[in-house]
Amino acid sequence: MQHVPFALSITLLLGGCAVVEMPTADVRYPDWVDERLDNAGDGRRAPAVVPVTSLPSGEGEAMDRAARRLLEEKAEMEAAAARQAEGDQRGSPEEFVTDGQARTEPPQQ
């Protein structure tokens, strides 16, 4: 019964190799690739001059202030997360046991 998966996998492997065509040196591209290559020289040209675009006065400064505010908020959030992570750190198992023993009383008999 252990030979069945092995024989089945070998059969599927050989069958897959027989079905898949190996690429040859004269690879033919799909039709859409040939069409796009043929239409590549359709006369479109890049603009001779890139237009100068500038921000209205004051908008650049406003964007800088907003970016600084976001960076400050990010720093505050990271600091708060670091403080919380420090507070969430737990002690060693020995500290836990010692603390638990100090807070509990043994049962009375």
N, CA, C and O of each residue as an XYZ file, in Angstrom:
436
protein
N       0.820     -1.186      0.000
C       0.000      0.000      0.000
C       0.865      1.251      0.000
O       0.432      2.297     -0.484
N       2.074      1.165      0.531
C       2.959      2.323      0.569
C       3.480      2.676     -0.817
O       3.914      3.806     -1.042
N       3.445      1.741     -1.739
C       3.972      1.983     -3.078
C       2.976      2.720     -3.960
O       3.357      3.251     -5.004
N       1.722      2.761     -3.567
C       0.695      3.396     -4.395
C       0.948      4.903     -4.531
O       0.937      5.404     -5.656
N       1.177      5.651     -3.438
C       1.438      7.093     -3.624
C       2.700      7.349     -4.444
O       2.747      8.287     -5.240
N       3.715      6.521     -4.251
C       4.948      6.695     -5.012
C       4.704      6.445     -6.498
O       5.137      7.232     -7.340
N       4.017      5.362     -6.820
C       3.745      5.051     -8.226
C       2.840      6.104     -8.841
O       3.020      6.475    -10.001
N       1.873      6.587     -8.081
C       0.970      7.607     -8.588
C       1.706      8.919     -8.852
O       1.462      9.578     -9.863
N       2.598      9.294     -7.952
C       3.342     10.542     -8.155
C       4.287     10.428     -9.344
O       4.429     11.388    -10.102
N       4.927      9.297     -9.526
C       5.805      9.102    -10.688
C       4.992      9.172    -11.973
O       5.424      9.789    -12.947
N       3.815      8.544    -11.984
C       2.965      8.552    -13.170
C       2.532      9.973    -13.507
O       2.571     10.376    -14.669
N       2.115     10.738    -12.489
C       1.700     12.111    -12.729
C       2.864     12.981    -13.192
O       2.690     13.847    -14.050
N       4.032     12.759    -12.636
C       5.205     13.523    -13.028
C       5.565     13.258    -14.479
O       5.811     14.195    -15.238
N       5.597     12.018    -14.863
C       5.921     11.678    -16.253
C       4.839     12.175    -17.201
O       5.142     12.647    -18.297
N       3.584     12.072    -16.789
C       2.497     12.579    -17.625
C       2.568     14.087    -17.780
O       2.303     14.612    -18.861
N       2.918     14.783    -16.722
C       3.046     16.235    -16.797
C       4.184     16.658    -17.692
O       4.071     17.643    -18.420
N       5.281     15.926    -17.648
C       6.410     16.255    -18.516
C       6.059     16.014    -19.978
O       6.545     16.725    -20.858
N       5.231     15.035    -20.241
C       4.858     14.741    -21.622
C       3.896     15.798    -22.154
O       3.869     16.043    -23.360
N       3.120     16.419    -21.302
C       2.114     17.385    -21.747
C       2.713     18.776    -21.928
O       2.362     19.480    -22.875
N       3.607     19.177    -21.039
C       4.148     20.530    -21.068
C       5.176     20.648    -22.173
O       6.087     19.828    -22.295
N       5.007     21.701    -22.987
C       5.981     21.939    -24.043
C       7.135     22.752    -23.475
O       6.928     23.745    -22.777
N       8.309     22.333    -23.772
C       9.480     23.065    -23.334
C       9.691     24.240    -24.283
O       9.508     24.091    -25.491
N      10.070     25.405    -23.761
C      10.289     26.542    -24.641
C      11.477     26.308    -25.559
O      12.464     25.673    -25.186
N      11.358     26.830    -26.750
C      12.433     26.690    -27.736
C      13.017     28.063    -28.011
O      12.546     29.065    -27.473
N      14.031     28.107    -28.840
C      14.695     29.363    -29.146
C      13.794     30.284    -29.969
O      13.876     31.504    -29.824
N      12.949     29.737    -30.816
C      12.067     30.562    -31.643
C      10.696     30.706    -30.970
O       9.682     30.235    -31.485
N      10.692     31.362    -29.822
C       9.469     31.536    -29.043
C       8.566     32.514    -29.772
O       9.010     33.574    -30.213
N       7.316     32.157    -29.893
C       6.326     33.020    -30.555
C       5.504     33.683    -29.457
O       4.951     33.012    -28.585
N       5.433     35.009    -29.514
C       4.666     35.758    -28.532
C       3.185     35.679    -28.869
O       2.827     35.418    -30.018
N       2.316     35.900    -27.881
C       0.879     35.950    -28.174
C       0.574     37.099    -29.138
O       1.386     38.009    -29.307
N      -0.587     37.050    -29.759
C      -0.958     38.049    -30.760
C      -1.006     39.458    -30.183
O      -0.627     40.420    -30.850
N      -1.472     39.577    -28.948
C      -1.581     40.922    -28.378
C      -0.219     41.559    -28.175
O      -0.096     42.782    -28.234
N       0.820     40.742    -27.933
C       2.166     41.286    -27.775
C       2.675     41.778    -29.115
O       3.248     42.863    -29.215
N       2.460     40.964    -30.154
C       2.894     41.385    -31.492
C       2.167     42.656    -31.918
O       2.773     43.548    -32.512
N       0.878     42.745    -31.620
C       0.108     43.927    -31.985
C       0.619     45.166    -31.259
O       0.722     46.238    -31.857
N       0.930     45.030    -30.013
C       1.444     46.166    -29.259
C       2.821     46.586    -29.771
O       3.120     47.777    -29.854
N       3.653     45.610    -30.113
C       4.967     45.950    -30.664
C       4.824     46.649    -32.013
O       5.577     47.575    -32.315
N       3.866     46.213    -32.822
C       3.643     46.850    -34.123
C       3.146     48.279    -33.958
O       3.511     49.155    -34.742
N       2.318     48.525    -32.948
C       1.746     49.852    -32.736
C       2.617     50.747    -31.876
O       2.211     51.860    -31.542
N       3.793     50.293    -31.513
C       4.652     51.084    -30.636
C       5.099     52.372    -31.315
O       5.280     53.391    -30.648
N       5.273     52.339    -32.595
C       5.695     53.536    -33.313
C       4.511     54.294    -33.870
O       4.511     54.643    -35.051
N       3.491     54.563    -33.052
C       2.275     55.196    -33.535
C       2.369     56.719    -33.573
O       1.347     57.381    -33.752
N       3.543     57.289    -33.414
C       3.705     58.722    -33.561
C       3.550     59.522    -32.289
O       3.694     60.745    -32.316
N       3.266     58.887    -31.202
C       3.157     59.640    -29.961
C       4.543     60.089    -29.536
O       5.499     59.314    -29.548
N       4.632     61.343    -29.166
C       5.917     61.881    -28.765
C       5.792     62.501    -27.375
O       4.714     62.919    -26.952
N       6.897     62.547    -26.701
C       6.924     63.208    -25.398
C       6.845     64.714    -25.625
O       7.285     65.196    -26.668
N       6.299     65.461    -24.679
C       6.231     66.911    -24.858
C       7.631     67.514    -24.920
O       8.556     67.042    -24.259
N       7.764     68.541    -25.708
C       9.068     69.184    -25.868
C       9.489     69.891    -24.591
O      10.672     69.933    -24.253
N       8.515     70.443    -23.888
C       8.809     71.180    -22.669
C       7.867     70.698    -21.586
O       6.666     70.551    -21.814
N       8.408     70.455    -20.423
C       7.578     70.077    -19.285
C       7.103     71.367    -18.628
O       7.919     72.201    -18.237
N       5.781     71.537    -18.504
C       5.310     72.802    -17.932
C       5.716     72.938    -16.471
O       5.772     71.959    -15.727
N       5.992     74.152    -16.091
C       6.382     74.438    -14.710
C       5.105     74.576    -13.892
O       4.258     75.428    -14.160
N       4.997     73.737    -12.913
C       3.853     73.824    -12.022
C       4.369     74.165    -10.639
O       5.296     73.531    -10.135
N       3.780     75.143    -10.049
C       4.204     75.517     -8.704
C       2.964     75.643     -7.838
O       1.852     75.828     -8.333
N       3.176     75.540     -6.569
C       2.081     75.650     -5.617
C       1.729     77.123     -5.418
O       2.593     77.996     -5.512
N       0.468     77.386     -5.147
C       0.098     78.768     -4.812
C       0.840     79.214     -3.555
O       1.266     78.393     -2.743
N       0.982     80.514     -3.414
C       1.747     81.032     -2.277
C       1.103     80.597     -0.959
O      -0.113     80.679     -0.784
N       1.925     80.148     -0.065
C       1.452     79.726      1.247
C       1.058     78.261      1.326
O       1.044     77.685      2.414
N       0.739     77.654      0.200
C       0.308     76.254      0.265
C       1.473     75.329      0.606
O       1.291     74.351      1.331
N       2.654     75.621      0.097
C       3.824     74.814      0.426
C       4.148     74.864      1.907
O       4.472     73.849      2.523
N       4.055     76.066      2.470
C       4.311     76.213      3.912
C       3.253     75.481      4.731
O       3.566     74.866      5.751
N       2.000     75.549      4.284
C       0.927     74.847      4.997
C       1.155     73.336      4.947
O       0.922     72.635      5.932
N       1.612     72.838      3.795
C       1.886     71.407      3.679
C       3.051     71.014      4.582
O       3.033     69.941      5.186
N       4.069     71.879      4.678
C       5.199     71.605      5.569
C       4.748     71.566      7.028
O       5.169     70.690      7.784
N       3.891     72.515      7.427
C       3.394     72.524      8.804
C       2.580     71.266      9.102
O       2.706     70.676     10.175
N       1.746     70.864      8.147
C       0.940     69.653      8.349
C       1.841     68.429      8.468
O       1.582     67.548      9.289
N       2.899     68.364      7.656
C       3.818     67.228      7.732
C       4.542     67.200      9.074
O       4.706     66.138      9.675
N       4.976     68.378      9.545
C       5.642     68.428     10.859
C       4.694     67.993     11.967
O       5.085     67.262     12.878
N       3.423     68.453     11.885
C       2.442     68.062     12.895
C       2.238     66.549     12.900
O       2.164     65.927     13.960
N       2.149     65.964     11.706
C       1.982     64.511     11.630
C       3.191     63.771     12.194
O       3.043     62.759     12.879
N       4.386     64.279     11.902
C       5.588     63.635     12.443
C       5.630     63.734     13.964
O       6.043     62.789     14.636
N       5.199     64.890     14.519
C       5.157     65.026     15.976
C       4.136     64.068     16.588
O       4.409     63.441     17.612
N       2.955     63.952     15.959
C       1.942     63.015     16.461
C       2.449     61.581     16.393
O       2.201     60.780     17.294
N       3.163     61.265     15.313
C       3.716     59.912     15.175
C       4.728     59.645     16.288
O       4.725     58.569     16.886
N       5.595     60.625     16.568
C       6.587     60.457     17.634
C       5.896     60.277     18.990
O       6.326     59.458     19.803
N       4.826     61.041     19.234
C       4.093     60.895     20.489
C       3.458     59.516     20.601
O       3.497     58.896     21.664
N       2.878     59.038     19.513
C       2.255     57.709     19.531
C       3.298     56.612     19.749
O       3.049     55.651     20.478
N       4.463     56.757     19.118
C       5.522     55.760     19.307
C       6.021     55.774     20.746
O       6.291     54.721     21.324
N       6.143     56.976     21.329
C       6.589     57.075     22.725
C       5.555     56.447     23.656
O       5.916     55.735     24.592
N       4.269     56.707     23.403
C       3.222     56.111     24.234
C       3.229     54.590     24.116
O       3.047     53.884     25.108
N       3.440     54.092     22.904
C       3.493     52.639     22.710
C       4.701     52.041     23.430
O       4.610     50.956     24.004
N       5.828     52.746     23.400
C       7.023     52.255     24.103
C       6.790     52.243     25.611
O       7.188     51.299     26.295
N       6.135     53.308     26.140
C       5.841     53.331     27.580
C       4.900     52.196     27.964
O       5.074     51.559     29.003
N       3.912     51.951     27.126
C       2.973     50.870     27.420
C       3.669     49.514     27.355
O       3.395     48.634     28.170
N       4.565     49.347     26.389
C       5.293     48.076     26.276
C       6.183     47.848     27.490
O       6.331     46.720     27.961
N       6.784     48.948     28.000
C       7.610     48.804     29.208
C       6.764     48.409     30.405
O       7.196     47.613     31.239
N       5.563     48.960     30.496
C       4.680     48.652     31.613
C       4.101     47.253     31.521
O       3.752     46.656     32.539
N       3.997     46.723     30.303
C       3.409     45.401     30.110
C       4.407     44.261     30.311
O       4.021     43.092     30.308
N       5.670     44.592     30.484
C       6.657     43.526     30.636
C       6.432     42.813     31.959
O       6.232     43.436     33.002
N       6.469     41.542     31.886
C       6.255     40.724     33.080
C       7.590     40.250     33.625
O       8.582     40.142     32.904
N       7.580     39.977     34.895
C       8.791     39.507     35.535
C       9.041     38.036     35.239
O       8.349     37.411     34.435
N      10.024     37.520     35.895
C      10.380     36.125     35.709
C       9.368     35.235     36.429
O       8.608     35.726     37.264
N       9.345     33.947     36.123
C       8.439     33.037     36.836
C       8.699     33.000     38.341
O       7.773     32.845     39.137
N       9.963     33.145     38.717
C      10.279     33.123     40.140
C       9.655     34.325     40.851
O       9.149     34.193     41.966
N       9.690     35.505     40.204
C       9.065     36.687     40.800
C       7.558     36.483     40.928
O       6.961     36.882     41.928
N       6.950     35.876     39.939
C       5.511     35.623     39.972
C       5.153     34.709     41.145
O       4.200     34.974     41.877
N       5.918     33.642     41.316
C       5.647     32.698     42.402
C       5.867     33.370     43.750
O       5.050     33.213     44.657
N       6.946     34.107     43.894
C       7.236     34.781     45.157
C       6.139     35.790     45.491
O       5.688     35.867     46.634
N       5.713     36.560     44.493
C       4.649     37.538     44.712
C       3.346     36.837     45.080
O       2.630     37.285     45.976
N       3.039     35.753     44.403
C       1.817     35.019     44.717
C       1.852     34.406     46.103
O       0.836     34.398     46.798
N       2.994     33.896     46.519
C       3.101     33.306     47.853
C       2.962     34.374     48.928
O       2.398     34.115     49.992
N       3.462     35.553     48.663
C       3.365     36.618     49.659
C       1.931     37.101     49.809
O       1.546     37.545     50.891
N       1.133     37.025     48.753
C      -0.243     37.535     48.810
C      -1.249     36.496     49.271
O      -2.368     36.861     49.633
N      -0.905     35.250     49.273
C      -1.879     34.217     49.663
C      -1.511     33.626     51.005
O      -0.340     33.517     51.369
N      -2.530     33.256     51.712
C      -2.310     32.593     53.003
C      -2.541     31.107     52.809
O      -3.422     30.708     52.048
N      -1.768     30.295     53.483
C      -2.004     28.863     53.371
C      -3.349     28.491     53.980
O      -3.804     29.164     54.905
N      -3.982     27.463     53.500
C      -5.284     27.075     54.057
C      -5.129     26.630     55.505
O      -4.122     26.033     55.886
N      -6.151     26.936     56.306
C      -6.154     26.549     57.718
C      -6.656     25.116     57.835
O      -7.590     24.704     57.146
N      -6.015     24.372     58.720
C      -6.423     22.981     58.880
C      -7.194     22.756     60.133
O      -7.609     21.630     60.410
